[in-house]
C-alpha cells in the first residue's frame, strides 16, 4: 500500500501548518507586505505552478476510479435523393449524426479499461427520426509485468519535492522581509550616529589650535565619514519601508516570531521533511525496480482484450441487393447485421524483444540493480546533512544568545559611562563635544544590543525552516 500524500490547496493560511498559528498573528501591514513579495516573486510563482502541475499528475495517476469521458461527433451530412419512375417523380432527404461516448479508466492495478458506446441519429424528409444505440465495446490492456507502483512512487516523490522547494522559497521571502525590516531599523539608527559624529569631529577640528590635535580630529572625522558611507551603502541594498510603516511592522515581526518559536518548542516536529520523505519514496521505487532487474532481457508484451456486444438488433450491415440489376430477381442473401445478444471478442498479444544489441539491455539491468544502493546512500547523506545542519543552527542560536548577553553588558556599561560623562560635564571637566560623543557611544551600544536580538530572531526562523515546518500557502488534507 502506497503512503498517503498531502494535497495542495490554493487557500491562503499563514502559519496554519504544524506551528498552529493563524492570520490573527499578523496585522494587515505585515501580511500585505508578505503577500506582495509572494506575488512579485517570479521564482515563487513558478514553483507554485510546478506544485499545481505535480498535484494534478499524481491525482490523475492514482485516482483509478475517476474516468476520462470523451464525446466524438461525426455528422453524417445531408443526403438528397430524386427518383423518376413510371408512377412519377419522388424526392427524399435524410440527415444523420454519428456519436460515440468513450469511458477510459487508467492504471487500474496496472490495467487500462475502455468502454465505448456508439450512437446514431437519423431524420428523414417524411418526419421520421430514429435514435439507435444498440451495442457497446469493451477494451482492456495491460503489460504482462506492470511497474505502475514504481511509477506512482516517482510521481509522488516529485510532488513532495516541488512542495518542499516552494515552502523553502516562502521561508526565504519571509526571512528576507524580516531581515530588511531589522536592517533598516539598525542602519538608519547607525547612519544618524555616524552623521552626528562627523559633525562633532568637524567642530573639534575647527576649534583645535594644535596641529597634532587637528590631525587626530581629521582622522576621526574621516573614519566617521567612512562609517556613514558604509551605512548608506547597506541601506541601498534593502527594500526600505516608509517611516509610518516601519514601526508597526517591526513590532509585529518581533511579536510574531516570539509566538512562532514558542509554539515550535512546545510542538517539536517528529516527522522528516518533505525532501526526506521524497527520497524515501525514491528508495522504495528503486527497490521495486531492482526486484525486476531482469526486465530488459525478457519479452514483456501488452495483452489486450476486446469485446463488442449487441444488446439490440443492428441493421447497419443490411444491404439492398435488389439495386444490383445484374442479379436474378429471386437472388437473396441473409441479413449481415447483428441481433440482440450477438457478440464478438478477441485477445491480442503485442510487443517486441531485442535479440541483439550493443549493451543497452545490460546497462539497463545494471542500472536497476545499482540505483537502489545509490538512492539509499542519498537518503543516508541527506539525513546526516539535515541533522548536522540542525545541530549547527542550534549552536548558532546558543552563540546568538551569548552575544546578546554580551551586548547587554556593553549597553549597561555605556549607560554608566554616559551618566559619568554628564556629571563631568556639569562640573566642567569635559567639553560639550566630549559629552555628546559619550552619548553617541551609548546610542551605538544600544543599536548593537538591538542588532544582537535581531540575529537571535533570525536564527530561530532558520531553525524552524530547516526543521520542516511549513510557512504560508498550504492547507494539508489527506486524500480520500
C-alpha positions in Angstrom: 0.0 0.0 0.0 1.4 3.4 -1.0 1.6 6.0 1.7 -1.0 8.7 1.7 0.1 12.1 0.5 -0.9 15.6 1.4 -2.9 17.6 -1.1 -2.0 21.2 -2.0 -4.8 23.7 -1.6 -4.9 27.3 -3.0 -6.4 28.9 0.1 -4.0 31.1 2.0 -3.4 30.2 5.6 -0.4 31.8 7.2 1.4 29.6 9.8 -1.5 27.2 9.9 0.6 24.0 9.4 2.5 22.4 12.3 3.0 25.6 14.2 -0.7 26.1 14.7 -0.8 29.9 14.2 -3.5 31.8 12.2 -3.9 35.0 10.3 -4.6 36.9 13.6 -0.9 36.9 14.4 -0.4 39.4 11.7 -1.9 42.8 11.3 -2.6 44.0 7.8 0.7 45.8 7.1 3.0 42.8 7.7 0.6 40.3 5.9 0.1 42.6 3.0 3.8 43.1 2.5 4.5 39.4 2.7 1.7 38.6 0.1 3.1 41.4 -2.1 6.5 39.8 -2.1 5.0 36.4 -2.9 3.0 37.8 -5.8 6.1 39.7 -7.2 8.5 36.8 -6.9 8.8 35.0 -10.3 10.7 32.2 -8.6 7.8 31.6 -6.1 5.1 31.8 -8.8 7.0 29.3 -11.0 7.4 26.9 -8.0 3.7 27.3 -7.2 2.8 26.4 -10.8 5.1 23.3 -10.5 3.3 22.2 -7.4 -0.1 22.5 -9.1 1.1 20.5 -12.1 2.7 17.8 -9.9 -0.5 17.5 -7.9 -2.6 17.1 -11.0 -0.3 14.4 -12.3 -0.3 12.4 -9.1 -4.1 12.8 -8.8 -4.8 11.6 -12.4 -2.4 8.6 -11.9 -3.6 7.5 -8.5 -7.3 8.1 -8.7 -8.1 5.0 -10.7 -11.9 5.4 -10.5 -12.0 8.8 -12.0 -12.7 8.1 -15.7 -11.8 10.1 -18.8 -15.0 10.7 -20.7 -15.0 11.9 -24.3 -17.7 12.5 -26.8 -16.9 12.2 -30.5 -19.3 13.7 -33.1 -19.2 12.8 -36.7 -22.0 14.5 -38.7 -23.2 12.2 -41.5 -24.4 15.2 -43.6 -27.5 15.7 -45.7 -28.5 13.0 -48.2 -30.9 14.1 -51.0 -32.3 11.6 -53.5 -34.5 12.2 -56.6 -36.1 9.2 -58.3 -38.2 9.1 -61.6 -40.4 6.1 -62.1 -43.4 5.2 -64.2 -45.7 6.5 -61.4 -44.0 9.9 -61.3 -41.2 11.6 -59.6 -40.3 11.2 -55.9 -37.8 13.1 -53.7 -36.4 12.3 -50.3 -33.7 13.6 -47.9 -32.1 12.4 -44.8 -29.8 13.8 -42.2 -27.7 11.7 -39.8 -25.3 12.1 -36.9 -22.9 9.6 -35.5 -21.7 10.0 -31.9 -19.5 7.8 -29.7 -19.2 8.1 -25.9 -15.9 6.7 -24.6 -15.1 6.0 -21.0 -11.4 5.3 -20.1 -10.0 4.1 -16.8 -6.2 4.1 -16.5 -3.8 2.5 -14.0 -6.4 0.1 -12.5 -4.0 -2.3 -10.9 -1.7 -1.9 -13.9 -4.6 -2.2 -16.4 -6.3 0.3 -18.7 -10.0 -0.2 -19.3 -12.1 1.4 -22.0 -15.8 1.4 -22.8 -17.3 2.7 -26.0 -21.0 3.3 -26.8 -21.7 4.3 -30.4 -25.0 6.2 -31.1 -26.6 7.0 -34.4 -29.4 9.5 -35.0 -31.2 9.9 -38.4 -34.1 12.1 -39.5 -35.7 11.9 -43.0 -38.0 14.2 -45.1 -41.1 12.3 -44.0 -40.6 13.4 -40.4 -39.4 10.0 -39.1 -36.5 10.0 -36.8 -34.6 7.2 -35.3 -32.2 7.1 -32.4 -30.1 3.9 -32.4 -27.8 2.8 -29.5 -27.6 -1.0 -29.9 -24.1 -2.0 -28.9 -21.1 -1.3 -26.7 -17.4 -2.0 -27.0 -15.0 -3.0 -24.2 -11.3 -3.0 -24.4 -8.8 -4.0 -21.7 -5.0 -3.6 -22.0 -2.1 -4.2 -19.6 1.5 -5.1 -19.6 2.3 -8.6 -18.6 4.7 -7.3 -16.0 3.4 -3.9 -14.7 5.5 -1.3 -12.9 2.7 1.0 -12.0 3.6 1.2 -8.3 7.1 2.3 -9.1 5.9 4.9 -11.5 3.4 6.3 -9.0 6.1 6.4 -6.3 8.2 8.5 -8.7 5.4 10.9 -9.3 4.6 11.2 -5.6 8.3 11.9 -4.8 8.4 14.6 -7.4 5.2 16.1 -5.9 6.8 16.3 -2.4 10.0 17.8 -3.9 8.0 20.5 -5.6 6.2 21.3 -2.4 9.4 21.4 -0.4 11.0 23.8 -2.9 8.0 26.1 -2.8 8.0 26.1 1.0 11.7 26.9 1.1 11.0 29.8 -1.2 8.3 31.0 1.1 10.6 30.9 4.1 13.3 32.7 2.1 11.0 35.5 1.2 9.7 35.9 4.7 13.2 35.8 6.3 14.3 38.3 3.7 11.4 40.6 4.7 12.3 40.2 8.4 15.9 40.9 7.6 15.0 44.1 5.6 13.0 45.5 8.5 15.7 44.7 11.1 18.4 46.1 8.9 16.5 49.3 8.2 16.0 49.9 11.9 19.6 49.2 12.7 21.3 51.1 9.8 19.0 54.1 9.9 20.0 54.5 13.6 23.6 53.9 12.9 23.5 56.4 10.0 22.3 59.1 12.3 25.0 58.3 14.9 27.8 58.4 12.3 26.5 61.6 10.8 26.4 63.3 14.2 30.0 62.1 14.9 31.1 63.6 11.6 29.6 67.0 12.7 31.2 66.8 16.2 34.7 65.9 14.8 34.4 68.7 12.3 33.6 71.1 15.1 36.6 69.9 17.1 38.8 70.1 14.1 37.8 73.7 13.5 38.3 74.7 17.2 41.6 72.9 17.6 44.7 75.1 17.6 47.4 72.3 17.9 48.3 70.8 14.6 48.8 67.3 16.0 45.3 67.5 17.6 43.9 68.7 14.3 45.4 65.6 12.6 43.7 63.4 15.2 40.3 65.1 14.7 40.6 64.9 10.9 41.3 61.2 11.1 38.4 60.6 13.4 36.2 62.7 11.1 37.2 60.6 8.0 36.6 57.4 9.9 33.2 58.6 10.9 32.5 59.6 7.3 33.6 56.2 6.0 31.3 54.5 8.6 28.5 56.8 7.4 29.1 55.9 3.8 29.0 52.2 4.6 25.6 52.6 6.3 24.4 54.4 3.2 25.6 51.5 1.1 23.8 49.0 3.3 20.6 50.9 3.2 20.7 50.9 -0.6 20.8 47.1 -0.6 17.5 46.6 1.2 13.8 47.4 0.4 13.0 50.3 2.6 9.7 51.0 4.3 8.3 54.4 4.8 8.5 56.0 8.3 4.8 55.4 9.1 5.0 51.7 8.2 8.4 50.6 9.7 7.4 50.9 13.3 4.2 48.8 13.3 5.7 46.2 11.0 8.8 46.0 13.3 6.7 45.4 16.4 4.5 42.8 14.5 7.6 40.9 13.4 9.0 40.6 16.9 5.7 39.5 18.4 5.1 37.0 15.6 8.5 35.3 15.8 8.2 35.0 19.6 4.8 33.3 19.2 6.1 31.1 16.4 9.2 29.9 18.2 7.3 29.3 21.5 4.8 27.1 19.6 7.6 25.4 17.8 9.3 24.5 21.1 6.0 23.2 22.5 5.3 21.0 19.5 8.6 19.5 18.1 8.5 18.1 14.6 8.7 14.3 14.7 8.3 13.6 11.0 11.0 14.1 8.4 10.9 17.0 6.0 9.2 16.6 2.6 12.6 16.4 1.0 13.5 13.4 3.1 10.1 11.8 2.5 10.6 12.2 -1.2 13.9 10.4 -1.0 12.3 7.6 1.0 9.8 7.1 -1.8 12.6 7.1 -4.4 14.3 4.3 -2.4 11.1 2.3 -2.5 10.8 2.9 -6.2 14.4 1.8 -6.8 13.8 -1.4 -4.7 10.8 -2.3 -6.8 12.8 -1.8 -10.0 15.7 -3.8 -8.6 13.4 -6.8 -8.0 12.7 -6.7 -11.7 16.3 -6.2 -12.8 15.9 -8.9 -15.5 13.0 -7.0 -17.2 15.2 -5.6 -20.1 16.1 -9.1 -21.1 12.6 -10.6 -21.2 9.6 -10.3 -23.5 7.1 -8.2 -21.7 4.1 -8.0 -24.1 0.9 -5.9 -23.9 -2.1 -8.1 -23.6 -5.3 -6.8 -24.9 -8.9 -8.0 -24.8 -11.7 -6.5 -27.0 -15.4 -7.3 -26.8 -18.2 -5.9 -29.0 -21.7 -6.8 -27.6 -25.0 -6.1 -29.2 -28.0 -5.6 -26.9 -30.4 -4.7 -29.6 -30.8 -5.7 -33.3 -28.4 -4.0 -35.7 -29.2 -3.4 -39.4 -26.1 -1.3 -40.0 -24.8 -4.0 -42.3 -28.1 -4.6 -44.2 -27.7 -4.2 -48.0 -30.4 -4.0 -50.6 -29.2 -6.4 -53.2 -32.1 -5.6 -55.5 -30.3 -2.4 -56.5 -27.8 -4.6 -58.4 -29.5 -5.1 -61.8 -27.2 -8.0 -62.9 -28.5 -10.3 -60.2 -31.5 -12.5 -60.7 -34.8 -11.2 -59.3 -35.1 -14.1 -56.9 -31.5 -13.7 -55.6 -31.3 -13.1 -51.8 -28.6 -13.1 -49.1 -29.0 -13.4 -45.4 -29.0 -10.3 -43.3 -25.4 -9.4 -42.4 -26.4 -7.3 -39.4 -26.4 -8.4 -35.7 -29.2 -9.5 -33.5 -29.6 -8.8 -29.8 -27.3 -11.0 -27.7 -24.7 -11.3 -30.5 -21.1 -10.5 -29.6 -17.6 -10.8 -30.9 -14.4 -10.8 -28.9 -10.7 -11.0 -29.5 -7.5 -11.4 -27.5 -4.2 -10.0 -28.7 -0.6 -10.1 -27.6 1.8 -7.4 -28.9 5.3 -6.4 -28.1 8.9 -6.7 -29.2 12.1 -8.2 -27.9 15.6 -7.2 -28.9 17.7 -10.2 -29.8 21.0 -8.4 -30.3 22.0 -5.0 -29.1 25.2 -3.1 -28.2 24.9 -3.5 -24.4 21.9 -1.3 -23.8 19.9 -4.1 -22.1 22.9 -5.0 -19.9 23.3 -1.3 -18.9 19.6 -1.0 -18.1 19.7 -4.1 -15.9 22.9 -2.9 -14.1 21.2 0.5 -13.6 18.2 -1.2 -12.0 20.5 -3.1 -9.6 22.8 -0.2 -8.7 20.2 2.6 -8.4 18.8 1.1 -5.2 22.1 1.4 -3.4 22.7 4.9 -4.7 19.3 6.1 -3.5 19.9 4.5 -0.1 23.2 6.4 0.1 21.5 9.6 -1.0 18.9 9.2 1.8 21.5 8.5 4.4 23.6 11.5 3.3 20.5 13.7 3.3 19.6 12.6 6.8 23.1 13.2 8.1 23.3 16.6 6.4 20.0 17.6 7.9 21.0 16.6 11.4 24.3 18.4 11.0 22.6 21.5 9.8 20.1 21.4 12.6 22.9 20.9 15.2 24.8 23.8 13.7 21.8 26.1 13.8 21.1 25.1 17.5 24.7 26.1 18.2 24.2 29.4 16.3 21.2 30.1 18.5 23.3 29.5 21.6 26.0 31.7 20.2 23.5 34.4 19.4 22.1 34.2 23.0 25.6 34.6 24.4 26.3 37.5 22.1 23.0 39.1 23.1 24.1 38.9 26.8 27.5 40.4 26.0 25.8 43.3 24.1 23.5 43.8 27.1 26.5 44.1 29.4 28.1 46.5 27.0 24.9 48.6 26.9 24.8 48.7 30.7 28.4 49.8 30.8 27.7 52.5 28.2 24.8 53.7 30.4 27.2 54.1 33.4 29.8 55.8 31.2 27.2 58.2 29.9 26.0 59.1 33.4 29.6 59.8 34.4 30.1 62.0 31.4 27.0 64.0 32.2 28.2 64.5 35.7 31.7 65.5 34.5 30.2 67.9 32.0 28.1 69.6 34.7 31.3 70.0 36.8 33.2 71.4 33.8 35.7 68.7 33.4 34.8 67.8 29.8 33.6 69.8 26.8 30.2 69.7 25.2 31.6 67.7 22.3 33.1 65.1 24.6 29.7 64.7 26.4 27.9 64.4 23.0 30.4 61.7 21.9 29.8 59.8 25.1 26.0 59.9 24.4 26.6 58.7 20.9 28.6 55.8 22.2 25.6 55.0 24.4 23.3 55.1 21.3 25.8 52.9 19.3 25.8 50.4 22.2 22.0 50.4 22.2 21.8 49.7 18.5 24.3 46.9 18.8 22.3 45.4 21.6 19.1 45.6 19.5 21.0 44.1 16.5 22.1 41.1 18.6 18.4 40.4 19.4 17.7 40.6 15.6 20.3 38.0 14.9 18.8 35.7 17.6 15.3 36.1 15.9 16.8 35.3 12.5 18.5 32.1 13.8 15.2 31.0 15.3 13.5 31.4 12.0 16.3 29.5 10.3 15.9 26.6 12.7 12.1 26.4 12.1 12.8 26.5 8.3 15.3 23.6 8.4 13.1 21.6 10.8 10.5 21.0 8.1 7.7 23.4 9.3 5.6 24.9 6.6 5.1 28.6 6.2 2.1 30.0 4.3 0.2 29.0 1.2 -0.9 25.5 2.3 -3.8 23.6 3.8 -2.9 19.9 4.2 -5.7 17.4 3.6 -5.5 13.7 3.4 -6.7 12.3 0.1 -9.8 10.2 0.3 
